[in-house]
Amino acid sequence: MPNLSNHSKLGLVLNVRLIVVWMLLLGTFQLNAQDWSSWAATNNRDFQYRWLGSASNNSGECYLQLHDLKRQPNETTIVSVLVGYQSGQAQSTRDVITIMGSNDENQGPLIVSPCASVGGVHVNDIVRCGTSGCKGSNWIWL
């Protein structure tokens, strides 16, 4: 084995430590990086949803986006939904989501907490409002 000077040994040890630290950091970031789920069908063929679990699992939140496949430009969609999710055991929550703007998705995702995963979204009521007024299905006050 070649004889290394103390300076060379110190440089080698520092390089190995630096490599180990980088490998740990990259591994940690990869484990925490999560992507949105693919779009999934709801009980209504006009709507899809996707969800994202919190990257750290410490906060236990799920983010939910709803997509209106039939939304027209300059139209606002108001949807009443029932979200089924897991947080230790099966649970559900009801919410009203508004879809408007340049894309066909709700602007800020619905946040469900505590949550580990979203199992399904059931669309209950729909109102679509455009320049000529609002049209609804199953909405009791229209």
C-alpha positions as CSV (number, residue, x, y, z in Angstrom):
1,M,0.0,0.0,0.0
2,P,1.4,3.4,-0.9
3,N,2.5,5.6,2.0
4,L,0.2,8.7,2.2
5,S,1.2,11.9,3.9
6,N,-1.0,13.3,6.7
7,H,-2.1,16.0,4.3
8,S,-3.1,13.5,1.7
9,K,-5.0,11.4,4.3
10,L,-6.8,14.5,5.5
11,G,-7.8,15.4,2.0
12,L,-9.0,11.9,1.3
13,V,-11.1,11.8,4.5
14,L,-12.7,15.2,3.7
15,N,-13.5,14.1,0.2
16,V,-15.2,10.9,1.4
17,R,-17.2,12.8,4.0
18,L,-18.3,15.3,1.4
19,I,-19.4,12.5,-0.9
20,V,-21.3,10.8,1.9
21,V,-23.1,14.1,2.9
22,W,-24.1,14.7,-0.7
23,M,-25.4,11.2,-1.1
24,L,-27.5,11.6,2.1
25,L,-28.9,15.0,1.0
26,L,-29.8,13.8,-2.5
27,G,-31.4,10.7,-1.0
28,T,-33.4,12.8,1.4
29,F,-34.6,15.1,-1.2
30,Q,-35.6,12.3,-3.5
31,L,-37.6,10.6,-0.7
32,N,-39.4,13.9,0.1
33,A,-40.1,14.9,-3.5
34,Q,-43.6,13.8,-4.5
35,D,-45.6,14.4,-7.6
36,W,-49.3,14.8,-8.1
37,S,-51.2,11.6,-8.7
38,S,-52.5,11.1,-12.2
39,W,-55.9,12.4,-13.0
40,A,-58.6,10.0,-11.8
41,A,-62.3,9.8,-12.6
42,T,-65.0,10.9,-10.2
43,N,-68.6,9.5,-10.2
44,N,-69.4,12.2,-12.8
45,R,-67.7,11.9,-16.2
46,D,-67.4,15.7,-16.5
47,F,-64.9,15.9,-13.6
48,Q,-61.5,14.4,-12.7
49,Y,-59.4,14.9,-9.6
50,R,-55.8,14.4,-8.6
51,W,-54.1,14.6,-5.2
52,L,-50.7,15.2,-3.6
53,G,-49.7,14.0,-0.1
54,S,-47.5,16.2,2.0
55,A,-43.8,15.5,1.3
56,S,-42.8,15.3,5.0
57,N,-45.7,13.1,6.3
58,N,-45.3,15.1,9.5
59,S,-48.0,17.6,8.7
60,G,-50.3,14.8,7.3
61,E,-52.0,16.9,4.7
62,C,-53.4,16.0,1.2
63,Y,-53.9,18.6,-1.5
64,L,-56.8,18.0,-3.9
65,Q,-57.4,19.5,-7.3
66,L,-60.6,19.2,-9.3
67,H,-60.7,19.5,-13.1
68,D,-63.9,20.3,-15.1
69,L,-63.7,18.7,-18.5
70,K,-66.9,20.5,-19.8
71,R,-66.1,24.0,-18.6
72,Q,-66.4,26.8,-21.2
73,P,-64.2,29.9,-21.4
74,N,-65.4,32.7,-19.1
75,E,-67.5,30.2,-17.1
76,T,-67.3,29.5,-13.4
77,T,-68.1,26.1,-12.1
78,I,-69.2,25.6,-8.5
79,V,-69.1,21.9,-7.4
80,S,-70.2,20.3,-4.1
81,V,-68.1,17.2,-3.5
82,L,-67.6,14.4,-0.9
83,V,-63.9,13.5,-0.6
84,G,-63.0,10.0,0.7
85,Y,-59.6,9.9,2.3
86,Q,-57.4,7.8,4.7
87,S,-56.0,9.0,7.9
88,G,-55.5,6.0,10.1
89,Q,-59.0,4.9,9.1
90,A,-61.4,5.7,6.3
91,Q,-62.9,9.2,6.6
92,S,-64.7,11.7,4.4
93,T,-65.3,15.4,4.2
94,R,-67.7,17.6,2.3
95,D,-66.7,20.8,0.5
96,V,-67.7,23.2,-2.2
97,I,-65.0,23.9,-4.9
98,T,-65.1,26.8,-7.3
99,I,-63.4,26.4,-10.7
100,M,-62.6,29.6,-12.6
101,G,-59.8,31.4,-14.4
102,S,-57.7,30.4,-17.4
103,N,-57.4,26.7,-16.7
104,D,-60.2,24.3,-15.9
105,E,-58.9,23.4,-12.4
106,N,-59.7,25.0,-9.0
107,Q,-57.2,27.8,-8.3
108,G,-55.9,26.7,-4.9
109,P,-56.1,23.1,-4.0
110,L,-58.4,21.8,-1.3
111,I,-56.4,20.8,1.8
112,V,-57.5,17.8,3.8
113,S,-55.9,17.3,7.2
114,P,-55.0,14.9,8.8
115,C,-54.7,12.8,5.7
116,A,-52.4,10.1,4.3
117,S,-54.2,9.5,0.9
118,V,-57.3,10.3,-1.1
119,G,-59.4,7.4,-2.1
120,G,-62.1,9.0,-4.2
121,V,-64.2,12.1,-5.0
122,H,-68.0,12.0,-5.3
123,V,-69.5,15.0,-7.2
124,N,-72.9,15.8,-5.6
125,D,-74.1,19.1,-7.1
126,I,-72.9,21.3,-10.1
127,V,-73.6,24.9,-11.0
128,R,-72.0,26.4,-14.1
129,C,-72.3,30.2,-14.4
130,G,-71.5,32.1,-17.6
131,T,-72.4,35.5,-19.0
132,S,-76.0,34.4,-19.6
133,G,-76.6,33.2,-16.0
134,C,-76.3,30.0,-14.1
135,K,-77.4,26.5,-14.8
136,G,-77.4,23.9,-12.1
137,S,-78.1,20.2,-11.5
138,N,-79.3,19.1,-8.0
139,W,-78.6,22.5,-6.5
140,I,-81.5,23.2,-4.3
141,W,-81.5,27.1,-4.4
142,L,-81.4,27.4,-8.2
